Amino acid sequence: MSDKKTQRIRSETRDMVSARVRELAEIIESKQRQGEPHDFHPLKEDICWIPDVRAAVTEGTTEEFEELKAGLADRLPSLAAEFKEWRLAALLPLLPYENPSMEKLSLATTWFQCEHSWCLPLRHSGVLVHNCFKRPYSDAPESDRYYMDLVGRPWALGQGTLFYKKKAERARELILAVGGDPEKITHEEMDQQGHRFVGRRDATVSFESFYTMVRHIR
């Protein structure tokens, strides 16, 4: 096969895959707009890296791809639940407890630190979609790099991610200040406290939420 023909086939394949990815992205984004703001939604790249989805996108016939499209919206809720459970399970070994559990992840004293120093502290819900947590491009085989260029890199917990002990201590102090139990109260319950914490930045005094206070307090 001539070089020109090979290049043409590669270009046509790339254009086809790119167009299919855009079609799937429209379905995924449309479904997300129908949900609640606090719902966990898989990203386009999450969906496109599922083996059967990737196969249909890159190698499937027109009929196979149309079948994938027709059933994708109905699959998204179950896929979201699977992705969320898998990612939360990846966080459990980071917790400083003898018997870590999913319930511990929801505690208002549970905070995580990204491997990059410039990133703000994260609650478990933030870890699930944090932009830094992507599979390294340099570690991927060439066939995966080609696909990454078109759909984005799949989620992968950063190797330097840690339980943020200092922020956990600050959160505990704030919880005790409002009469809460640090061993039981959740992030959601602390969010309901509203802007009742006094924050000071330089000469400015403001009322902040629990979430904002923990993230910025030193």
N, C-alpha and C positions, 0 to 999 in steps of 0.2 A: 504493500500500500504506500502510495507516494506521501511525502511529507505534507503537501498541500491538502490532500484528501484527509489525512489524519487530523490536521489542524481544523479543517472544516467540520469534521464529525465531533471533535471535542468542543468546538464553539457552539454547534447546534445543541449538543447535549447540555452544555452549561446553560444556554438560553432556556431550554426546556425545563431544567431543574429550577432555575431562578423563577420562571413564570409559575411553576407549580407551588413553590414555596410562598409566593405572594398570594396565591389563591387560598392556601391553607391559613395564612396569617389573617386574611380578611374574615374567615370563619371563626378563628380563635378570638380575635378582637371583638367581633360582633357578639359572641357568646359572653365575653367578659363584661361588656357594657350592660348586659341584662342582669348581672349579679349585683351583690352588695359591695360597697367600697372596701369592707374589711375581709371579704372572701379571699382565700388563697387561689391564685390563678397560675397555672403553668404558662411559661413563656413560649413564644414561637419555637425557639430552639429546643426547649424541653420536648415538645411534641414531635418535632422533626427528627430528633435523635432516637425515638422509639424504633426498634428494628424493623417492624412491619411497615411503619410509616416511611422510614428512610428507603426501604426496598421499593415501595410503590412510587415514591417521588423520583428516585434515580433510575429504576429499571422497569417499572411497571408499564403495562400497555395503557392506552387511553381509557379503556374500559375499567381496568384495575384501579387507576387513579380516580376515576369518577365514582367508583364504588367507595373508595376511601373517603372522598369528600362528602358523599351522601350520609355516611354514618359518623363522621367526626364530631359533629355538635353533640350528638347523644352520648358519645364516649367521654367527652371532656370532664363531666362531674366525677366519674370513677377514676379517671386519670389524675385529676387534681388530688383526690384522696390518697392515691397510691404515691404520688410524688411527695406529698406532705408527710406521710408516714415514714417514707424512706429517708427524707432529709432530717426529720426530727430524730430518728433513730441514730443518725450520724453524730448528733450533738450529745447524746447521753454519756459517752465515755469522757466528755470534757467536764461533766458536773462533779463537784467535790463532795460526793456523797457515797456511802458504802453501797447503798441500793438505789441508784439513780432511776428515775421513772419519768414518764411523759408528764405527769402532774407537776414534777419539780421544775420542768421547763417553763411552766406558766407562772411560777412564783415571781413576785415583783422584785425579789432580790437576785434573780437570775439574769446576768448580763454577760455578753461575750465581746471579745476584743479581736478585731481583724489583725492579720499579720502585718498590715500596713499602718504605720503610726499616724498617718493623716486622717484615717477613717474614724468617725464617731463611734461610741459604744453602741452595741446592738442588742435588742431583745431577740428572743428566739424567732419571732415572726419576721424580724429584719434579716436574720441570717438566711432565711429561706429564699430570699430574692436579692441578696446583696450582690452588687455588680462585680466585686472582687473575686467572688467564688465561681470561677470558670475553669474548665479544664485547660491546662497550659498548652498553648499552641505548639511550643517547641518539643513537647513530649509526644505529640501525636504522629502517627504514620502519615505518609504522603496522601493516601486515599482519604484520610479523615481531615487533613488540612484543606483539601479541595472543598470538602463539604462544609467545613467551618467557615470558609470564605463566603459561602452562600447563605448559610442559616444562622451563623453565630456559634459560639462555643457552649457546650453543655455545662450544667452546674456541677461543681466539685468543691467540697469544703477545703479551704486553704489549710495547708500543712501547719502554718503558724498560728492558727486560730486557738484562742485560749478562753477559759472562763475568766471574766474580769473581776477579780477579787476586790480591787479597790472600789469599783463602782457598786459591787454588791454590798460593801460596808456602808457606803454613802446612802444607798437605797434603804438599808436597814435603819439608819439614823432618821431619815425622813418618815419612814413608816411609823416608827416609835413616837415621833413628834406629833402625829395625828391620832395616836392611840390605837394603831393597828398592830396585828400580830405578824411579824416578819416570817414566821414559820408557815403561815397559812394564806396570807393575803396575796392576790394575784395582780398581774399587770392591769388587767381589765378593771378590777375593783379600784385600784389606785387611780386609774384614768378618770373614774367617776368622781374623784375628789375635786376636779376642776382646777382652776388657777388660784390656788390658795397658798402657795409657797412664795416667800419673798426672796427675790433674786437681786443681786447687786453686781453691776458691771460698771467699773470705773465710778463715776458719780451718779449713775442712773439706778434707780430702784424700780423694780417691776414685780408683778405677780405672775408666777409661772406655774405650769403644770408639773406633776411629778416626773413625767417623761423628760421634759426639757431640763428640769433641775438636775436630774441624775446625769444626763448626757454632758452637761456643761460644768457642773461643780467639780472642783479639783480635790 
